[in-house]
Amino acid sequence: MIVFLTVLLCCYIDENVEAKEQVLRVAGDDSLPPFSYKNEQGKLEGFSVDLFNAIAEAQGMQVEYIPMDLAQSMEALKSGKIDAVIGMKYTAERDERFDFSEYYFTISESIVVPKDQDEIKYLTDLKGKLVAIQRNHVAFNLLQDVRRVHMNIAENQIDALELLMMGRADAFIGNKWTAQYYLEKHGKETEYKIIDDPIQPADYAVAVQGGNTDLIKEINHGLLTIRANGTYNDMYNKWFNEANSKMLQQMKSIVHLLISILAGAGLILIMGFVWNKRLKQEVMKQTKALKEAYQRLEQSRKEMANQGAFKEQILNNVPNGIVTFDVNWHVTSMNKEAQAVLLTDEEWQNHSIIKEAFQNYVNEREEQISGEVEFTQNGKAYFMYYHLRPLLNINNEKTGFLLIFENRTEEKKLHEKLVIQEKMRAIGQLSAGIAHEIRNPLTSIKTFVELLPIKYDNPSFREAIKEHVPSEINRLNQIIEDLLDYSRPKAPKKELCNVREWLDSIFILFEPTLRKENIDFSINVDEELTIYADKQQLKQVLVNMILNAIDAMKEQEIKRLKISAFANEQFTIIQIEDTGRGMTKQEIEKCYDPFFTTKPTGVGLGMTISLKLVKENGGDIEMESLYGKGTTIQIILPRSIEKEGES
C-alpha cells in the first residue's frame, strides 16, 4: 500500500512539473513588420514578439515561436498543432472559432498607391481597380462590397505590397505600419503614398483555441501586469516612436543636404555669375520654412512623449485604483494601485469590487453609479468606495467604462473607534446623570430615615414623611421607568388614526393649565388627516412637547402655542410652535442627549425618549429654534400603512 501511494505521488509530482514546464507553441506572421517578421537568423522578432515575451516572463511561461502566414496559423490553431497566434486581428467571425485575449494594439487599414496616382483617395474610389490584399485579411469582405473591384490575393502583406510595386495592382490595402516599414527599407517611400483614410479599425490580440480559458486568463493577467509596470510603454516607444524618430532623422538629413547644396550653389554663383537676388531670397525663405517645419515636428514629438510619460506617472501615483474597460467589459488599462488590489487574486475578474460595481450598474440602469463594498483578502478586511461611469468619444458615443475605487479601510477603522469613544462618552454621561438624579431623592429619604428615631413622636414630622418620602420614591421610580423606556421601549402597536381626534383628546388634558398660564392656544388641522402609528406612544411624545413649550413660556410676555398639521405625498407633519425662550445652538445640538436639560427640576430624558418613539413609528423630528423668540418642532409620521412602507 505504501509503495503504491509513493508511486502515485511521484507520478503526480512528475505530471505537475511537466505541466509547469510545458512549452507554448506560438505562431506569428513572418511578414508583418514591425509587429512580427523573420530576422536574418530566421527567427521571429517585432513588437508582438517582444510583448508576448514580456507576458510569458510575467507569468512564468516557456515559449517556442513558429513563423507562419495568417492562413497557415489559423488552420494550425484550429487543429491544435499550436497553442496561440500573436497579432491576429479580432473579428466576430473569428471569435466564433477562437478565444481572444484583451487587445494590445488598435489599428486601421490604409490604402497605398503610387505617388502620381490621384484618382484613388477613398475606399469607394477602388471601383474597377485591381487591389493587392492578403488572404483572409479583415478588409476582404469590405472590398467585396465595392462594385467591380478586382483582387490580387497574396499569402502575406509583404507579397501583396510587392504585387503593387511590380505593377500588378493599382493599390494595396493593409497595415499602415507594415507598408511604411517595407517602403522605407527598400528606399521606395518617395515613390508611393499612404492614404490615411481610416478603414475598419480593428484590434490586435492573442488568439487561442476556443474554450482554452485558462491560457486566456494567463495571457490577460500578464498583459495587465506589463501595462501597469510600464513595460508595455517601453516596448511601444521602442518600436513605434523610433520609427517616427527615424523619419524625422531622414527629414533632418534632407534639410541639411538641401542647405549644403544651396550653399554650394550660392558660392559658385557668387564666384562665376551674377547672383539673382530674388532667387536667393526665395531659397532662404524655403530653407527657413523647412527648418521651422522640422523643429515643429521635433518639438511635437518630444511634447507627446513627455505628456505620455507625465500622464502615466500621475496615474501610477494616484492613491486610488483606476481601471478602464471597453464596451464589452474587457479591461484595457489598470494603474499600479488597482493592480496592487486586484491582481493579488487569481480570479481578479470576479473580484468583489468589479463584480459589485457591474452588478449594480446593470440593476440600477444608471449612467453613473457609486457604492461601497467590503471584502476579505489574504486574511485582511478591506472597505472600498467605488465610482463607475461610461467613457464617451467626441461624438458622445459610449466607448467603454471607467472604474475608480478608493481604499477607505483606515478611515472606516478610525470611524469605528470614534463611534466606540462616543458610546463610552454617552455611557459616562448617562451614568453621571443617573447618579445625580437618584442622589437627590435618596438624600431626602436618608434624612428622614436618620431623623425618624428622634422625631417619630412629632406629628408634623410624620406628616412631612407622609408627604415627601412617597414623592421622592415616585420620583426614583419615574427615573427608572423613563430610563427603561429609553433603553427598552415597547414595540409600537400601530394603527390608522385621525389626527384631529387624537389631538383633541390630548388638548383636554392641558386646557386648565393653558388657561391658568394665560397662553393663547390654537389647533389647525384638517378633519380628514390621518397617521399610521401607535397613538399611545405618540401621545407621550406630544405631551412632552407641550409641557416643554409651557415651561419655556413662563417668563415670556407673549404666550402663544399653536399646533397645526398638514400632509405631503408620504407623510403627515404635526407642527408645534411656541413663543418661549427658545434655545441656543449648543442647546439644540444637545437636546436629544440623555439627561441633558435646561429645567431646574428636569430629568433630561423627555426629548431622548420622544425621538426614539417617533423613530420606531417610522418617523422623524425636526426642530428650529431662535433664542429669545421661540421654537418650532415638526413631528413627521407616515400617513398610512402603504406610506409607512415607503419611508
N, C-alpha and C positions, 0 to 999 in steps of 0.2 A: 504493500500500500504506500509506504514512504517513498519507495523507488518510483512508483507511478506518479505521485504528486511532484516529485523532483523533476522528472522528465517533462511533465505537463507545465511546470513553472518555467523550465528552461525554454520550452517551445514558445510559451507566452512572451518571455523576455526577448527571444530572438525575433519573433514576429513584430513586436513593438519597435525594436531597434531598426529592423528592416523598414518598417513603415515610416519611422522618423527620418531615416537616411534615404528614402526614396527620391530619385532624381526626376524632376518635372521635365517633360519633353515639350518645349515651347517653340512654335513656329513663328517666323516673321518674314514679311515680304522682303526679298533680297534686292528689290529695285525700287525702293520708296525713300530715297534720301530727302531730308536729313533724319527721317523717322527710323528707318531701318534699311540697311544695304550691306552688300559684301565689301569688305576692305581688301587690301592687297593680299592678305593671308587667307582670303576666302572665308573669313568669319564675319558674323553679323555684328554691326555696330550702328549707333544712331541714338536719337533721343528716346525712342520707345524701349530700346535695349537697356540703356542706362537706367531708365525709370524702373523697368522690371527687375534689374539687378538690385536696385535700392530696396524695392518691395521685398524681394527674396531675402536680402540681408536682414531687414527688419523682422521678418517672420521666421528666419532660420531655415529657409528652403534651399535645396540644391537644384540648379537649373542647367539643362542642356538645350542649346539653341539649334534649330533646324531651319536653314533657309529654304523657303518655298514661295511660289507665286500664290496669289489670293485664291484662285480656283483649287489648286492642289491642297492648300492648307484647310480650306473648308471641307473638302472631302475627307482628308486625314482626320480632322477633328470629329466629324460625323461618325467615322468608322472606329474611333477610339485609338488610332495609331499615335496620336499626340494628345497632350493634356490641355493645351491652351494655345491661343493665337493672339499675339500682341498687334496693336494697331489696326484692328478690324473696326470698320465703321458700323455704328448701330443703325439698324432699320427694323421696322415692325416685322417684316418678312423673316429676317434672320433671327429675330427674337423668338420666333416660334420653334426654331431648331436648336438654338444655343442659349446659354445664360451669359449675361454681360455684367462686367464689373461697373463700378462708378466710372464716369468718363474722366479722362485726364487731358484731353485737348479737344477744342471745338474749332472746326474749320469749314469754310465754304469753298465749293469748287469754283475754278476760274477758267476762262477761255483764253487760249494762247493762239495768236495769229501772226503771220509775217508783218514786219514793220510797216510796209506800204499798203497793207490791207485796210481799207477804210469802210468797206461795206458791212463788216461784222462788228457790232457794238453790244448787242444783247443776244440772249438765247434764241429769241424768235427770228433773228437775222440768219440763223443757220439753215433756214428753209432752202432746199435744193442744193445744199453744200455737202461735201464729204468730210466727216468728222472722225478723227482718230480717238479711240477710247479704250480703256482697259476692260477686259472681260469681267463680268459680274460687278461692274462699277455701280455705285449708288445713283449716278446720273443717267444710267442706261435707260430706265423707264421714262425719264423726262424727255430724252431725245425721241423716243417712240411717239410722243405726243406732238412733236414738231412735224408739220406736213412736208413730205417729200425729202426728208433728211436721209442721208446715206451714211452708214457707219463702217469704218475700217477698224476691226477689232484686233487688239493685241493682248498678249498674256500679262503684260505689266505696263506701268505708266512710262517707264523709260523707252520701251519698244514703241509705245504709242507716240511719244514725242519724236522719236526718230522717223516714224512714218511722216509726220509733219515736215521735218527737216529734209526728208528725201523728196518732198513734193508730192507725196501720195495721199495727202489730205489737205483740206483748206483750213482746218482749225483743229485744235486739241482741247479736250475737256478733261480736267483732272486737278490734282493737288497743286496749289499755287507755290508752296514751298519747294516741292519736288521739281517743278518746272524751273523755278528761279535758280535752284542749286545746280541743275543739269546744264542749263544755258550758260551760266557763269563758268562752270567747269570747262566747257568746250569753247568759251570765248564767243558765244553766239547771242549774248544778251542785247547787243545793239541791233541785231537782225530781226528780232521778234519782240512782240509786246504782249504783256499780260493784262487782260481786261478785268478790272476789279469790280465787275457787276456780280454781287453775291448770288450763288446758285446753290440751293438746297443745303443749308448749314447742317452739319452732322457731327456726331461725337466720336472720337477715337476712344476705344476701350479695349479691355482684355476679354476675349470670348473663351468659354469653356463648354464642355458637353452639357446638354440640358439635364438638369437635376443634380449637378455637382455643386450643391450649395456650400459644402464645407470649403472647397477651394475658393469659391467666390468670396466667402467671408474672410478667408486668409488674405486674399488679394486686396479687398476693400479695407481691411484693418491696416495692412501695410501702406496702402495709398494714403490713408488718413494720417498715419504716423509721419510719412515723409513730407506731407503738406504742412503739418504742424511744426516740425522741427526745422523747416527751411530748406531741406534737401531738394524739394521739387523746384523751388525758385532758383536755386543754384544751377540745376540742370537746364532749366528753361533759358536762363541767361547765357549759359554755355553754348547752346545750340541755336538760339534764335536771335539774341542780342548780338552775338558775334557775327551772325550773318548780316545784320544791319550795319555793324561796325565795319565789316569788310566792304560793303557797298559804299559807305562813307569814305573809307580809305581810298577806294578806287576813284571816287569823285574828287577827292583831295589831290590825288596824283594827276588827274586830268587837268585840274585847275592849275597846279604848279607847272605842268608841261606846257599848257597854253600860255602861261605867263612867260616862261622861258623862251618859247618860240616867238612870242610877240616882242619880247625884249630884244632877242637876237635880230629879228627882222627890223626893229627900230634902229639898232646900231648900224646895220648895213645901209639902211635908207639914209641915215644921217651922214655916213661916210661918203656914199656914192651918189645919192639923189636928193632932190628937194623933198623934204618931209611934208606930207599932206596933213595940215593941222587938223582939219575936220576928221580925217580918218583916225588920227592919233587920239582925239577926244572920244570918239566912238569906241575905240579899242579899250581905252582906260575905263570908260563907263561900263562896258560889258564885263571887263575884268573885275571891277569893283562889285558889280552885281553878283557875279559868280562867287566871289569871296564871301559876300554877305549871306548868300543862299547857303553856302557850306557851313558858315558859322551858326546860322539859324538852325540848320539840321543837327549840327553837333550839340548845340545848346539844348534843343528839344529832346534829343536822345538822353542827355545827362539828366535833364529835369524829370523825364519819365522814369528813368532808373532810380533817381533819388526819391521820387514820390512813391514808387512801388515799395522801396525799402523802408521808407518812413511809415507808410500805412501798415506794412507788415509788423514793424516794431511796435506801433501803437496797439494793434490788435493783440499781439502776444504779451503785452504788458498791462492790458486792461484786467482788473481783478475779476471781471465777470466772464462766464463761459459764453462763447458766441459760435453758433453753428448755422450754416446755410444749407438749404435743400433746393432741389429743382422741383418742378411741378408734380413729379411722380414720387416725391418724398425721398429721393436719393440724396445722400449727403454730398455736398460739393466743396465744403471747406469747414475747418474747425480750428480755432485758436488753441494756444497751449493750455489755457485754463480749462477749456472744455475737454481737451484731451486728457488732462490730469484726472478729471472726474469720471468721464465716460469710458475711456479706454482701459481702465483697470478691470472692467468686466468684459469677459469674452463675448457675451451676448449683449454688447453695448447698444445694438439696435432696439432691444427690448428694455432698455434702462428705464427706470421709473419716471425720470424727467421727460424723456422723449415720449414714452407711452402715454402718460397722463396728459401732456400738452396736446398731442394729436387727437387723443380720445375726446378731450373737452372741445377741441376745435370742431370736430365732426358733430358732436352732440349739440353744441350751442349755436353752430352755424353763424358765428360772428366773424367779421374780418380780422379783428384783433382780440386776443384773449390774454388774460393774466391769471395766475393761480399760485398755489403753494403746494409743495409735495414733501413728504417726509419718507426717508428710506434708510436702510442699514447697509453699509458697505464695509467689508473687511472688519466686521465686528464693531463698527463705529456708527453712531446715529448722525444723520445729516438732515438739514432742513433747508430747502431751496425755494426761492421765489422765481417764477419764470414768466416770460412775456413772449408771445408768438404773434407774428404779423406777416402779411404777404409782402413779397418784393415785386415791384412794378417797373416796366420799362417806360420809355418816353411816350409811348402810345397808351399808357395806363393799362397795359395788359399784364396779367399775372405771369411772372417768370420763375417764381419759387417762393421760399419762405425763409424767414429769419427767426431763429430761436435764441433768446438771451436769457441766461439764468444767473442768479446771484446767490452766493452761499451766505445764508443768514443763520448758520448753526450757532456761532458765538453770540450773535445778537439775541437769539431765542434763549440761550442759556442764561445770558445776563438778565433778560426779561423775567425768566422764571425765578431767578434769585431775588429780583426786586419784588415780585409778587409774594414770595415767601417772607421777605422782610416786612412788606406791608401787612401781611396777615399777622405776623408776630407783633407789629406795632398796634394793630387793631385789637389783638388779644390782650396786650398790655393795657391799652386804653379801656377796654371792656372790663378788665379785672379791677383797674383803679376806680372806674365808675361804680361797679357793683360794691366794692369795698366802701366807697364814700356814701352811697345811698343806703346801704344796710347799717353802716355805723351810726347814723343819726337816730333812727328809731330804736336801735339796740341800746344806745346811750340813755335814752329816755326810760326804757324798760328797766335797764340796770339800776338807774337812780331810784325808781320807785321800789324795786326789789330790796335795795340796800336800806331804804327808809322804812320798809314795811314793819320790821320788829319794833322800831321806835315809835312810829306814828300810826300804828294799826288802829288804836282806840280813838284816833282823831276822826270825827265824821267827815270833815271837809277833805281830809287826805284820802279817805275811802272813796269819796265822790270823784276826786281827781283821778284815782286809779281806774275807777269805772269808766271815766271819760277818755283818758289819754292812752292807757295801755291797749285796749281793744283797737283804738285808732291807729296806733303805731304798728300793732300786729297786722292790721288790714293793709297798712302801707307796705310792710315787708312782703305780705302775700301778693300785693299788686305788682311789686317789683319782680318777684319770681314769676308771676303769671305773664307779665309783659316780656320778660326775658325768654320764657318758654315759647311764647307766641313768635318771638323774633327768630329763635333757633330752630323750632319745630312747629311751624304753623300747620293748622289743619288743612287737609285737601279741600279746595273750594267746591261747593255744590252749586254749579252754575245753572241758571235758568233765565228765560227771557222775561224781563220785567219792564214795566212802564216807568220812565224816568220821572214824570211829574208826580205820579202817585207815591213813588219811593221817596222823593224829596219832601213831599207834604208830610209824610209820616215822621221824617226827621225834624222838620220845622216846628212841629207841635212841641217837641222836647225843649226847644230854645226860645219859644215865644215869650215866656215870662222874663227870662234873663235879658233878652234883647230890649224888651220894653223898659225894664229896670235900668239898663245902662244907656237908655236913650239912643239906641242905634237904629238908624234908618235901614230897614231890611226889605229886599225885594227878590222875587223869583220870576224869571222869564224863560219859560220852557214850552216847547211845542207839545201839545197834548198827545201826539202820536209817536213821540220819540221813544226808542227802546234801547236797552243794553242787554248783553248776554254775559252775566256774571253772578257771583254769589252775593246777593244783596245784603246779607248779614255782615259779611266781611267788609263790603264796601261801605256799609253804614258806619262801621268802626272808623274807617278812613275819613269819611265826611265829617263825623262828629269831632274827630281830632282836628281837622282843618278849621271848622267853625270855632272851636274853643281857642285855637291859636289866634284866629282873627279877632275874637272878642278881647283876649288878653292884650293883643297888640294895640287895640284902640282905646285902652283905659285912660291914657293921658292925652289923647288927641282931642282937639276942638271939634273937628268934623268927624262924625262917626257914621260910616255908611258901609253896609255889607250887601253885595249883590251876587246872586247865584243865577247863572244862565246856562243854557245847554244848546248845542247845535250839532249838526252831523255833516260828514263828508261821505265819500263813496264807501269807506270801510269802517270808520269809527264814529262813535259819539263822544263829543268833548264836553265835559262838565267844568265850567269855569267859576272860580270863587275869587271875587275882588273885594279888597278891603282898603280902608284909608288909615291903616295903622302906622306904626313907627317904621315899618319896612326893615330891610336887612342890609348889612354891608356886604361887599363882595366876598370877604373872608367867611362871613356867617352863611352865605348861600352855599359856598363850597363845602362847608362842614355840616350843613343842616341834616343830612342823612346819616351822619356818623352816629354810632351808638353812644348814648349818654352825653351827647352834646346838646346843651340847652342854654337859652338866654333868660329863662324864668328863674326867679329865686327859689321856687319850690318845685320846679320841673324835674322829671326823671331823665328826659332826653332819649326816650325810645319811641315816642309817638311817630315822628316822621320816618324813622327807620322801619318800623313795622308797617306803616302805611305804604311805603314804596314796595316793600316785599309782597304785601297783599295784592296791590294793583298789578304787579308783575305776574303773580301767579294766576291772575284772572285775565291774562293776555293783553294787558295794557301798559301804560307808562304815565309818568308825572312830569310836567314841565312847569318851570317857575320863573317869574320875572319879579324883581323887587327893587325899589328905589328908596334908599334910606331917607326917612322923614316924610315920605309921600304915600307909601302903601305897597301892597303885594298882590300879584295876580297868579293864581295857581290853576293849571289845567290838568284834569284827570281824563286821560284818553282811554276809552274802553271799546271793545268790539260791539258793533251794532246788533249782530245776530250770530247764530252758530256758524253760518257759512263764512261771514266776515272774520270770525274768530279764527277759523282755519287758515284764512289768507294772511293774517297778521303774523 
